[in-house]
Amino acid sequence: MCRSQRSTAVPGRWWRSSSRRSCCSRWFRCSSPGYRACCEGSIMTGLMRADHHVRSTALPGLRLRLRERCPQAGAGGAATPLLLVHGATVPSALWDNAAPGWSWMDMLARDGLHVFAVDLRGYGRSGRGAVAGQATDGGPYARAREVQQDVADALAFIRERTGAGQVDLLGGSWGSLICGMFAAGAMADQVRRLVLYAPLYCAPGEGEGWRRAAADPADPARIDPALAAHRQVSEAAFRARWDEELPAGNAQAWRPEAVFRALFDECLAEDPDCVGVGAPAFRAPNGTLADLFEVYSGRPLYDAGAIRAPTLLIRADHDRTSTRGDVLGLFDRIAAPVKQYVEIGDGGHFVIAERRMTGVHAAVTAFLQR
């Protein structure tokens, strides 16, 4: 018979796990006001860093930027590499923040993981300029079903480079849709473990702002046929999106200004050809808006019941995009015999770049290093 257990041993986490071998579920949550990122202000050393540009097998001329981080040669490390897939707005820079001590890729590598992070087509340093411009007349660019091949190309490169038979896969926000779809699809056998961070699945009636951004003004029940390929993201828009989930008037209590500045500045630097309207901006593909319209209209993009890889779902308690109800519904649908749900206290949608990031790090590394 299943039993519940509670603990306060780990600050800032509320989680549930399920294993058919033990047939038990566990839940706990706790939050400590003094719990913050222990790496803030530190400099990570002893790591191998590399950037790769992987040829796309789907679009001629497209090369996918792939960041790599791992312990230096001879330092040991995990046998299974990890691929990080970003969300709707910020490319792989989210995982590799340039503010000293705030790169999650560095933290993962320091804990022995061999980690990669991809810029999907139209993001960061993947397919800017002429290649991205090819999509301007074809509606929203880079839907989740289309970028499946980007993930497949990145995994093929990683497996060849490392000699690994399988790869651990982590997708954040919109990236969780991409990775969930991949792990439920024809190439699922390439995935050893799956992590869905700030996951989305099927949340009818929620995400009103996301629905409105893609809806047809004449018929709000369908996607606007005139929806452009890309949108522009200004500093003010990005800050407002992030800060709406943080303490009013005191965002720095949860996120140092240097972290925001480093992330936005890198996004700008990676899109120098973007011509902002009245303020500096970077471009983000609108395929994400079309996908989120479906999610918030109650139409899942994939069948979670087809996921068999051990799966971790993780979100923060103040996240208004990835809601508790949607994530627990996804948890129940996933057919994997081993699955967990973790909730981080006092964090928003971008918690991996906030002071509670160590809670995410601890949960993810514990899950992957079993």
Contacts in CASP RR format, 6 or more apart in sequence:
PFRMAT RR
TARGET T0000
AUTHOR 0000-0000-0000
METHOD contacts of the structure
MODEL  1
MCRSQRSTAVPGRWWRSSSRRSCCSRWFRCSSPGYRACCEGSIMTGLMRA
DHHVRSTALPGLRLRLRERCPQAGAGGAATPLLLVHGATVPSALWDNAAP
GWSWMDMLARDGLHVFAVDLRGYGRSGRGAVAGQATDGGPYARAREVQQD
VADALAFIRERTGAGQVDLLGGSWGSLICGMFAAGAMADQVRRLVLYAPL
YCAPGEGEGWRRAAADPADPARIDPALAAHRQVSEAAFRARWDEELPAGN
AQAWRPEAVFRALFDECLAEDPDCVGVGAPAFRAPNGTLADLFEVYSGRP
LYDAGAIRAPTLLIRADHDRTSTRGDVLGLFDRIAAPVKQYVEIGDGGHF
VIAERRMTGVHAAVTAFLQR
2 23 0 8 1.000
2 24 0 8 1.000
2 25 0 8 1.000
3 24 0 8 1.000
3 25 0 8 1.000
4 25 0 8 1.000
4 26 0 8 1.000
4 27 0 8 1.000
5 26 0 8 1.000
5 27 0 8 1.000
5 28 0 8 1.000
6 27 0 8 1.000
6 28 0 8 1.000
7 28 0 8 1.000
7 30 0 8 1.000
8 28 0 8 1.000
8 30 0 8 1.000
9 30 0 8 1.000
10 28 0 8 1.000
10 30 0 8 1.000
10 359 0 8 1.000
10 362 0 8 1.000
11 30 0 8 1.000
11 31 0 8 1.000
11 32 0 8 1.000
11 34 0 8 1.000
11 35 0 8 1.000
11 359 0 8 1.000
12 29 0 8 1.000
12 30 0 8 1.000
12 31 0 8 1.000
12 32 0 8 1.000
12 35 0 8 1.000
12 344 0 8 1.000
12 345 0 8 1.000
12 346 0 8 1.000
12 356 0 8 1.000
12 359 0 8 1.000
13 28 0 8 1.000
13 29 0 8 1.000
13 30 0 8 1.000
13 342 0 8 1.000
13 343 0 8 1.000
13 344 0 8 1.000
13 345 0 8 1.000
13 359 0 8 1.000
13 362 0 8 1.000
13 363 0 8 1.000
14 27 0 8 1.000
14 28 0 8 1.000
14 29 0 8 1.000
14 30 0 8 1.000
14 317 0 8 1.000
14 342 0 8 1.000
14 343 0 8 1.000
14 344 0 8 1.000
14 345 0 8 1.000
15 26 0 8 1.000
15 27 0 8 1.000
15 28 0 8 1.000
15 29 0 8 1.000
15 340 0 8 1.000
15 341 0 8 1.000
15 342 0 8 1.000
15 343 0 8 1.000
15 363 0 8 1.000
16 25 0 8 1.000
16 26 0 8 1.000
16 27 0 8 1.000
16 331 0 8 1.000
16 340 0 8 1.000
16 341 0 8 1.000
16 342 0 8 1.000
17 25 0 8 1.000
17 26 0 8 1.000
17 339 0 8 1.000
17 340 0 8 1.000
17 341 0 8 1.000
18 24 0 8 1.000
18 25 0 8 1.000
18 331 0 8 1.000
18 338 0 8 1.000
18 339 0 8 1.000
18 340 0 8 1.000
19 337 0 8 1.000
19 338 0 8 1.000
20 337 0 8 1.000
20 338 0 8 1.000
21 337 0 8 1.000
21 338 0 8 1.000
29 343 0 8 1.000
29 345 0 8 1.000
31 345 0 8 1.000
31 346 0 8 1.000
35 356 0 8 1.000
35 358 0 8 1.000
35 359 0 8 1.000
36 355 0 8 1.000
36 356 0 8 1.000
36 358 0 8 1.000
37 102 0 8 1.000
37 354 0 8 1.000
37 355 0 8 1.000
37 356 0 8 1.000
37 357 0 8 1.000
37 358 0 8 1.000
38 358 0 8 1.000
39 101 0 8 1.000
39 102 0 8 1.000
39 107 0 8 1.000
39 358 0 8 1.000
40 101 0 8 1.000
40 102 0 8 1.000
40 256 0 8 1.000
40 355 0 8 1.000
41 100 0 8 1.000
41 101 0 8 1.000
42 100 0 8 1.000
42 101 0 8 1.000
43 100 0 8 1.000
43 101 0 8 1.000
44 101 0 8 1.000
44 103 0 8 1.000
44 106 0 8 1.000
44 107 0 8 1.000
44 109 0 8 1.000
44 110 0 8 1.000
46 71 0 8 1.000
46 72 0 8 1.000
46 75 0 8 1.000
47 69 0 8 1.000
47 70 0 8 1.000
47 71 0 8 1.000
47 72 0 8 1.000
47 106 0 8 1.000
47 109 0 8 1.000
47 110 0 8 1.000
48 68 0 8 1.000
48 69 0 8 1.000
48 70 0 8 1.000
48 71 0 8 1.000
48 72 0 8 1.000
48 73 0 8 1.000
48 109 0 8 1.000
49 67 0 8 1.000
49 68 0 8 1.000
49 69 0 8 1.000
50 67 0 8 1.000
50 68 0 8 1.000
51 65 0 8 1.000
51 66 0 8 1.000
51 67 0 8 1.000
51 68 0 8 1.000
52 65 0 8 1.000
52 66 0 8 1.000
52 67 0 8 1.000
52 68 0 8 1.000
52 157 0 8 1.000
53 63 0 8 1.000
53 64 0 8 1.000
53 65 0 8 1.000
53 66 0 8 1.000
53 125 0 8 1.000
54 63 0 8 1.000
54 64 0 8 1.000
54 66 0 8 1.000
54 118 0 8 1.000
54 153 0 8 1.000
54 154 0 8 1.000
54 157 0 8 1.000
55 61 0 8 1.000
55 62 0 8 1.000
55 63 0 8 1.000
55 64 0 8 1.000
55 153 0 8 1.000
56 62 0 8 1.000
56 63 0 8 1.000
56 64 0 8 1.000
56 121 0 8 1.000
56 149 0 8 1.000
56 150 0 8 1.000
56 153 0 8 1.000
57 149 0 8 1.000
57 152 0 8 1.000
57 153 0 8 1.000
58 146 0 8 1.000
58 149 0 8 1.000
58 150 0 8 1.000
58 153 0 8 1.000
59 121 0 8 1.000
59 131 0 8 1.000
59 134 0 8 1.000
61 131 0 8 1.000
62 121 0 8 1.000
62 126 0 8 1.000
62 127 0 8 1.000
62 131 0 8 1.000
63 126 0 8 1.000
63 127 0 8 1.000
64 118 0 8 1.000
64 119 0 8 1.000
64 120 0 8 1.000
64 121 0 8 1.000
64 126 0 8 1.000
64 150 0 8 1.000
64 153 0 8 1.000
64 154 0 8 1.000
65 92 0 8 1.000
65 118 0 8 1.000
65 119 0 8 1.000
65 124 0 8 1.000
65 125 0 8 1.000
65 126 0 8 1.000
66 116 0 8 1.000
66 117 0 8 1.000
66 118 0 8 1.000
66 119 0 8 1.000
66 154 0 8 1.000
66 157 0 8 1.000
66 158 0 8 1.000
67 92 0 8 1.000
67 95 0 8 1.000
67 96 0 8 1.000
67 105 0 8 1.000
67 116 0 8 1.000
67 117 0 8 1.000
67 118 0 8 1.000
68 114 0 8 1.000
68 115 0 8 1.000
68 116 0 8 1.000
69 96 0 8 1.000
69 103 0 8 1.000
69 105 0 8 1.000
69 106 0 8 1.000
69 108 0 8 1.000
69 109 0 8 1.000
69 114 0 8 1.000
69 115 0 8 1.000
69 116 0 8 1.000
70 77 0 8 1.000
70 109 0 8 1.000
70 112 0 8 1.000
70 113 0 8 1.000
70 114 0 8 1.000
70 115 0 8 1.000
71 77 0 8 1.000
71 109 0 8 1.000
71 110 0 8 1.000
71 112 0 8 1.000
71 114 0 8 1.000
75 112 0 8 1.000
76 112 0 8 1.000
77 112 0 8 1.000
77 113 0 8 1.000
77 114 0 8 1.000
78 112 0 8 1.000
78 113 0 8 1.000
78 114 0 8 1.000
78 368 0 8 1.000
78 369 0 8 1.000
79 164 0 8 1.000
80 164 0 8 1.000
80 166 0 8 1.000
80 167 0 8 1.000
80 168 0 8 1.000
80 192 0 8 1.000
80 193 0 8 1.000
80 368 0 8 1.000
81 113 0 8 1.000
81 114 0 8 1.000
81 115 0 8 1.000
81 116 0 8 1.000
81 158 0 8 1.000
81 162 0 8 1.000
81 164 0 8 1.000
81 167 0 8 1.000
81 168 0 8 1.000
82 108 0 8 1.000
82 113 0 8 1.000
82 114 0 8 1.000
82 115 0 8 1.000
82 116 0 8 1.000
82 167 0 8 1.000
82 168 0 8 1.000
82 169 0 8 1.000
82 170 0 8 1.000
82 368 0 8 1.000
83 115 0 8 1.000
83 116 0 8 1.000
83 117 0 8 1.000
83 118 0 8 1.000
83 151 0 8 1.000
83 154 0 8 1.000
83 155 0 8 1.000
83 158 0 8 1.000
83 167 0 8 1.000
83 168 0 8 1.000
83 169 0 8 1.000
83 170 0 8 1.000
84 92 0 8 1.000
84 95 0 8 1.000
84 105 0 8 1.000
84 115 0 8 1.000
84 116 0 8 1.000
84 117 0 8 1.000
84 118 0 8 1.000
84 170 0 8 1.000
84 171 0 8 1.000
85 117 0 8 1.000
85 118 0 8 1.000
85 120 0 8 1.000
85 151 0 8 1.000
85 169 0 8 1.000
85 170 0 8 1.000
85 171 0 8 1.000
85 172 0 8 1.000
85 175 0 8 1.000
85 178 0 8 1.000
85 179 0 8 1.000
86 92 0 8 1.000
86 94 0 8 1.000
86 95 0 8 1.000
86 117 0 8 1.000
86 118 0 8 1.000
86 119 0 8 1.000
86 120 0 8 1.000
86 123 0 8 1.000
86 171 0 8 1.000
86 172 0 8 1.000
86 173 0 8 1.000
86 174 0 8 1.000
86 175 0 8 1.000
87 94 0 8 1.000
87 171 0 8 1.000
87 172 0 8 1.000
87 173 0 8 1.000
87 174 0 8 1.000
87 175 0 8 1.000
87 288 0 8 1.000
88 173 0 8 1.000
88 174 0 8 1.000
88 175 0 8 1.000
88 284 0 8 1.000
88 288 0 8 1.000
88 289 0 8 1.000
88 292 0 8 1.000
89 233 0 8 1.000
89 238 0 8 1.000
89 241 0 8 1.000
89 284 0 8 1.000
89 288 0 8 1.000
90 263 0 8 1.000
90 267 0 8 1.000
91 119 0 8 1.000
91 120 0 8 1.000
91 123 0 8 1.000
91 124 0 8 1.000
91 125 0 8 1.000
91 126 0 8 1.000
91 267 0 8 1.000
91 270 0 8 1.000
92 117 0 8 1.000
92 118 0 8 1.000
92 119 0 8 1.000
92 123 0 8 1.000
92 124 0 8 1.000
93 124 0 8 1.000
93 263 0 8 1.000
93 266 0 8 1.000
93 267 0 8 1.000
93 270 0 8 1.000
94 263 0 8 1.000
94 350 0 8 1.000
94 352 0 8 1.000
94 353 0 8 1.000
95 103 0 8 1.000
95 104 0 8 1.000
95 105 0 8 1.000
95 117 0 8 1.000
95 352 0 8 1.000
96 103 0 8 1.000
96 104 0 8 1.000
96 105 0 8 1.000
96 106 0 8 1.000
96 117 0 8 1.000
97 103 0 8 1.000
97 104 0 8 1.000
97 259 0 8 1.000
97 262 0 8 1.000
97 263 0 8 1.000
97 353 0 8 1.000
98 262 0 8 1.000
98 263 0 8 1.000
98 265 0 8 1.000
98 266 0 8 1.000
99 256 0 8 1.000
99 258 0 8 1.000
99 259 0 8 1.000
99 261 0 8 1.000
99 262 0 8 1.000
99 263 0 8 1.000
102 256 0 8 1.000
102 258 0 8 1.000
102 259 0 8 1.000
102 262 0 8 1.000
102 353 0 8 1.000
102 357 0 8 1.000
104 352 0 8 1.000
104 357 0 8 1.000
104 360 0 8 1.000
104 361 0 8 1.000
105 115 0 8 1.000
105 117 0 8 1.000
107 361 0 8 1.000
108 115 0 8 1.000
108 361 0 8 1.000
108 364 0 8 1.000
108 365 0 8 1.000
109 115 0 8 1.000
111 361 0 8 1.000
111 365 0 8 1.000
111 369 0 8 1.000
113 365 0 8 1.000
113 368 0 8 1.000
113 369 0 8 1.000
114 162 0 8 1.000
116 154 0 8 1.000
116 158 0 8 1.000
118 126 0 8 1.000
118 150 0 8 1.000
118 151 0 8 1.000
118 154 0 8 1.000
119 125 0 8 1.000
119 126 0 8 1.000
120 126 0 8 1.000
120 142 0 8 1.000
120 147 0 8 1.000
120 150 0 8 1.000
120 151 0 8 1.000
120 178 0 8 1.000
121 127 0 8 1.000
121 131 0 8 1.000
121 132 0 8 1.000
121 141 0 8 1.000
121 142 0 8 1.000
121 146 0 8 1.000
121 147 0 8 1.000
121 150 0 8 1.000
121 285 0 8 1.000
122 128 0 8 1.000
122 131 0 8 1.000
122 132 0 8 1.000
122 141 0 8 1.000
122 142 0 8 1.000
122 230 0 8 1.000
122 283 0 8 1.000
122 285 0 8 1.000
123 142 0 8 1.000
123 284 0 8 1.000
123 285 0 8 1.000
124 267 0 8 1.000
124 270 0 8 1.000
124 271 0 8 1.000
125 270 0 8 1.000
126 150 0 8 1.000
128 270 0 8 1.000
128 271 0 8 1.000
128 273 0 8 1.000
129 273 0 8 1.000
132 141 0 8 1.000
132 229 0 8 1.000
132 230 0 8 1.000
132 283 0 8 1.000
132 285 0 8 1.000
133 229 0 8 1.000
135 141 0 8 1.000
135 142 0 8 1.000
135 229 0 8 1.000
135 285 0 8 1.000
136 228 0 8 1.000
136 229 0 8 1.000
136 230 0 8 1.000
137 229 0 8 1.000
138 229 0 8 1.000
139 227 0 8 1.000
139 228 0 8 1.000
139 229 0 8 1.000
139 286 0 8 1.000
140 214 0 8 1.000
140 223 0 8 1.000
140 227 0 8 1.000
140 228 0 8 1.000
140 229 0 8 1.000
140 285 0 8 1.000
140 286 0 8 1.000
140 287 0 8 1.000
140 288 0 8 1.000
140 289 0 8 1.000
140 290 0 8 1.000
141 229 0 8 1.000
141 230 0 8 1.000
141 285 0 8 1.000
141 286 0 8 1.000
141 287 0 8 1.000
142 285 0 8 1.000
142 287 0 8 1.000
142 288 0 8 1.000
143 287 0 8 1.000
143 290 0 8 1.000
143 291 0 8 1.000
144 174 0 8 1.000
144 175 0 8 1.000
144 177 0 8 1.000
144 178 0 8 1.000
144 181 0 8 1.000
144 287 0 8 1.000
144 291 0 8 1.000
144 301 0 8 1.000
145 181 0 8 1.000
145 301 0 8 1.000
147 178 0 8 1.000
148 178 0 8 1.000
148 181 0 8 1.000
148 182 0 8 1.000
151 169 0 8 1.000
151 178 0 8 1.000
151 179 0 8 1.000
151 182 0 8 1.000
152 182 0 8 1.000
152 187 0 8 1.000
155 167 0 8 1.000
155 169 0 8 1.000
155 187 0 8 1.000
155 190 0 8 1.000
158 164 0 8 1.000
158 167 0 8 1.000
159 165 0 8 1.000
159 167 0 8 1.000
159 190 0 8 1.000
165 190 0 8 1.000
166 189 0 8 1.000
166 190 0 8 1.000
166 191 0 8 1.000
166 192 0 8 1.000
167 190 0 8 1.000
167 191 0 8 1.000
167 192 0 8 1.000
168 191 0 8 1.000
168 192 0 8 1.000
168 193 0 8 1.000
168 194 0 8 1.000
168 195 0 8 1.000
168 368 0 8 1.000
169 179 0 8 1.000
169 182 0 8 1.000
169 183 0 8 1.000
169 191 0 8 1.000
169 193 0 8 1.000
169 194 0 8 1.000
169 195 0 8 1.000
170 179 0 8 1.000
170 194 0 8 1.000
170 195 0 8 1.000
170 196 0 8 1.000
170 197 0 8 1.000
170 364 0 8 1.000
171 178 0 8 1.000
171 179 0 8 1.000
171 180 0 8 1.000
171 195 0 8 1.000
171 196 0 8 1.000
171 197 0 8 1.000
172 179 0 8 1.000
172 196 0 8 1.000
172 197 0 8 1.000
172 198 0 8 1.000
172 199 0 8 1.000
173 197 0 8 1.000
173 198 0 8 1.000
173 199 0 8 1.000
173 200 0 8 1.000
173 321 0 8 1.000
173 322 0 8 1.000
173 349 0 8 1.000
174 200 0 8 1.000
174 288 0 8 1.000
174 291 0 8 1.000
174 292 0 8 1.000
176 196 0 8 1.000
176 197 0 8 1.000
176 198 0 8 1.000
176 199 0 8 1.000
176 200 0 8 1.000
176 322 0 8 1.000
177 200 0 8 1.000
177 201 0 8 1.000
177 291 0 8 1.000
177 295 0 8 1.000
177 301 0 8 1.000
177 302 0 8 1.000
179 194 0 8 1.000
179 196 0 8 1.000
180 194 0 8 1.000
180 196 0 8 1.000
180 302 0 8 1.000
180 304 0 8 1.000
180 307 0 8 1.000
181 301 0 8 1.000
181 302 0 8 1.000
182 188 0 8 1.000
182 191 0 8 1.000
183 191 0 8 1.000
183 194 0 8 1.000
183 307 0 8 1.000
183 309 0 8 1.000
183 311 0 8 1.000
184 302 0 8 1.000
184 303 0 8 1.000
184 304 0 8 1.000
184 305 0 8 1.000
184 306 0 8 1.000
184 307 0 8 1.000
185 302 0 8 1.000
185 306 0 8 1.000
188 306 0 8 1.000
188 307 0 8 1.000
188 308 0 8 1.000
188 309 0 8 1.000
191 309 0 8 1.000
192 309 0 8 1.000
192 310 0 8 1.000
193 309 0 8 1.000
193 310 0 8 1.000
193 311 0 8 1.000
193 312 0 8 1.000
193 367 0 8 1.000
193 368 0 8 1.000
194 307 0 8 1.000
194 309 0 8 1.000
194 310 0 8 1.000
194 311 0 8 1.000
194 312 0 8 1.000
194 336 0 8 1.000
195 311 0 8 1.000
195 312 0 8 1.000
195 314 0 8 1.000
195 364 0 8 1.000
195 367 0 8 1.000
195 368 0 8 1.000
196 311 0 8 1.000
196 312 0 8 1.000
196 313 0 8 1.000
196 314 0 8 1.000
196 330 0 8 1.000
197 314 0 8 1.000
197 315 0 8 1.000
197 352 0 8 1.000
197 360 0 8 1.000
197 364 0 8 1.000
198 314 0 8 1.000
198 315 0 8 1.000
198 316 0 8 1.000
198 319 0 8 1.000
198 321 0 8 1.000
198 322 0 8 1.000
198 349 0 8 1.000
198 351 0 8 1.000
199 313 0 8 1.000
199 315 0 8 1.000
199 322 0 8 1.000
199 326 0 8 1.000
199 327 0 8 1.000
199 330 0 8 1.000
200 292 0 8 1.000
200 295 0 8 1.000
200 321 0 8 1.000
200 322 0 8 1.000
200 326 0 8 1.000
201 295 0 8 1.000
201 300 0 8 1.000
201 304 0 8 1.000
201 326 0 8 1.000
201 327 0 8 1.000
201 329 0 8 1.000
201 330 0 8 1.000
201 333 0 8 1.000
202 295 0 8 1.000
202 298 0 8 1.000
202 299 0 8 1.000
202 300 0 8 1.000
202 326 0 8 1.000
202 329 0 8 1.000
202 330 0 8 1.000
203 295 0 8 1.000
203 296 0 8 1.000
203 298 0 8 1.000
203 323 0 8 1.000
203 325 0 8 1.000
203 326 0 8 1.000
204 296 0 8 1.000
204 297 0 8 1.000
204 298 0 8 1.000
205 211 0 8 1.000
205 296 0 8 1.000
205 298 0 8 1.000
206 296 0 8 1.000
206 323 0 8 1.000
206 326 0 8 1.000
207 292 0 8 1.000
207 296 0 8 1.000
207 320 0 8 1.000
207 321 0 8 1.000
208 296 0 8 1.000
210 289 0 8 1.000
210 292 0 8 1.000
210 293 0 8 1.000
210 296 0 8 1.000
210 321 0 8 1.000
211 220 0 8 1.000
211 292 0 8 1.000
211 293 0 8 1.000
211 296 0 8 1.000
211 297 0 8 1.000
212 220 0 8 1.000
213 289 0 8 1.000
214 223 0 8 1.000
214 224 0 8 1.000
214 227 0 8 1.000
214 286 0 8 1.000
214 289 0 8 1.000
214 290 0 8 1.000
214 292 0 8 1.000
214 293 0 8 1.000
215 221 0 8 1.000
215 222 0 8 1.000
215 223 0 8 1.000
215 224 0 8 1.000
215 293 0 8 1.000
216 222 0 8 1.000
216 223 0 8 1.000
216 224 0 8 1.000
216 225 0 8 1.000
217 224 0 8 1.000
221 297 0 8 1.000
223 290 0 8 1.000
223 293 0 8 1.000
227 286 0 8 1.000
227 289 0 8 1.000
227 290 0 8 1.000
228 286 0 8 1.000
229 285 0 8 1.000
229 286 0 8 1.000
230 283 0 8 1.000
230 284 0 8 1.000
230 285 0 8 1.000
230 286 0 8 1.000
231 283 0 8 1.000
231 284 0 8 1.000
231 286 0 8 1.000
231 289 0 8 1.000
232 274 0 8 1.000
232 276 0 8 1.000
232 277 0 8 1.000
232 281 0 8 1.000
232 282 0 8 1.000
232 283 0 8 1.000
232 284 0 8 1.000
233 267 0 8 1.000
233 281 0 8 1.000
233 282 0 8 1.000
233 283 0 8 1.000
233 284 0 8 1.000
234 276 0 8 1.000
234 279 0 8 1.000
234 280 0 8 1.000
234 281 0 8 1.000
235 264 0 8 1.000
235 279 0 8 1.000
235 280 0 8 1.000
235 281 0 8 1.000
236 279 0 8 1.000
237 281 0 8 1.000
238 264 0 8 1.000
238 267 0 8 1.000
239 260 0 8 1.000
239 264 0 8 1.000
242 251 0 8 1.000
242 255 0 8 1.000
242 260 0 8 1.000
242 349 0 8 1.000
242 350 0 8 1.000
243 251 0 8 1.000
244 320 0 8 1.000
245 318 0 8 1.000
245 319 0 8 1.000
245 320 0 8 1.000
245 347 0 8 1.000
245 348 0 8 1.000
245 349 0 8 1.000
246 253 0 8 1.000
246 254 0 8 1.000
246 255 0 8 1.000
246 318 0 8 1.000
246 347 0 8 1.000
246 348 0 8 1.000
246 354 0 8 1.000
247 253 0 8 1.000
247 254 0 8 1.000
253 355 0 8 1.000
254 346 0 8 1.000
254 347 0 8 1.000
254 348 0 8 1.000
254 354 0 8 1.000
254 355 0 8 1.000
254 356 0 8 1.000
255 350 0 8 1.000
255 353 0 8 1.000
255 354 0 8 1.000
255 355 0 8 1.000
256 355 0 8 1.000
259 353 0 8 1.000
259 354 0 8 1.000
260 353 0 8 1.000
263 353 0 8 1.000
267 282 0 8 1.000
268 274 0 8 1.000
268 280 0 8 1.000
268 281 0 8 1.000
268 282 0 8 1.000
270 282 0 8 1.000
271 282 0 8 1.000
271 283 0 8 1.000
274 281 0 8 1.000
274 282 0 8 1.000
274 283 0 8 1.000
291 301 0 8 1.000
294 300 0 8 1.000
294 301 0 8 1.000
295 301 0 8 1.000
304 330 0 8 1.000
304 333 0 8 1.000
304 334 0 8 1.000
304 335 0 8 1.000
305 333 0 8 1.000
305 334 0 8 1.000
305 335 0 8 1.000
306 335 0 8 1.000
307 334 0 8 1.000
307 335 0 8 1.000
307 336 0 8 1.000
308 335 0 8 1.000
308 336 0 8 1.000
308 337 0 8 1.000
309 336 0 8 1.000
310 336 0 8 1.000
310 337 0 8 1.000
310 338 0 8 1.000
310 339 0 8 1.000
310 367 0 8 1.000
311 334 0 8 1.000
311 336 0 8 1.000
311 338 0 8 1.000
311 339 0 8 1.000
311 340 0 8 1.000
312 339 0 8 1.000
312 340 0 8 1.000
312 341 0 8 1.000
312 342 0 8 1.000
312 363 0 8 1.000
312 364 0 8 1.000
312 367 0 8 1.000
313 327 0 8 1.000
313 330 0 8 1.000
313 331 0 8 1.000
313 334 0 8 1.000
313 339 0 8 1.000
313 340 0 8 1.000
313 341 0 8 1.000
313 342 0 8 1.000
314 341 0 8 1.000
314 342 0 8 1.000
314 343 0 8 1.000
314 344 0 8 1.000
314 360 0 8 1.000
314 363 0 8 1.000
314 364 0 8 1.000
315 322 0 8 1.000
315 324 0 8 1.000
315 327 0 8 1.000
315 342 0 8 1.000
315 343 0 8 1.000
315 344 0 8 1.000
315 351 0 8 1.000
316 343 0 8 1.000
316 344 0 8 1.000
316 345 0 8 1.000
316 346 0 8 1.000
316 347 0 8 1.000
316 348 0 8 1.000
316 349 0 8 1.000
316 351 0 8 1.000
316 354 0 8 1.000
316 356 0 8 1.000
317 324 0 8 1.000
317 343 0 8 1.000
317 344 0 8 1.000
317 345 0 8 1.000
317 346 0 8 1.000
317 347 0 8 1.000
317 348 0 8 1.000
318 345 0 8 1.000
318 346 0 8 1.000
318 347 0 8 1.000
318 348 0 8 1.000
319 347 0 8 1.000
319 348 0 8 1.000
319 349 0 8 1.000
319 351 0 8 1.000
320 349 0 8 1.000
321 349 0 8 1.000
322 349 0 8 1.000
324 343 0 8 1.000
327 341 0 8 1.000
328 341 0 8 1.000
331 339 0 8 1.000
331 341 0 8 1.000
340 367 0 8 1.000
342 363 0 8 1.000
344 351 0 8 1.000
344 356 0 8 1.000
344 359 0 8 1.000
344 360 0 8 1.000
344 363 0 8 1.000
345 356 0 8 1.000
346 356 0 8 1.000
347 354 0 8 1.000
347 356 0 8 1.000
348 354 0 8 1.000
351 357 0 8 1.000
351 360 0 8 1.000
352 360 0 8 1.000
END
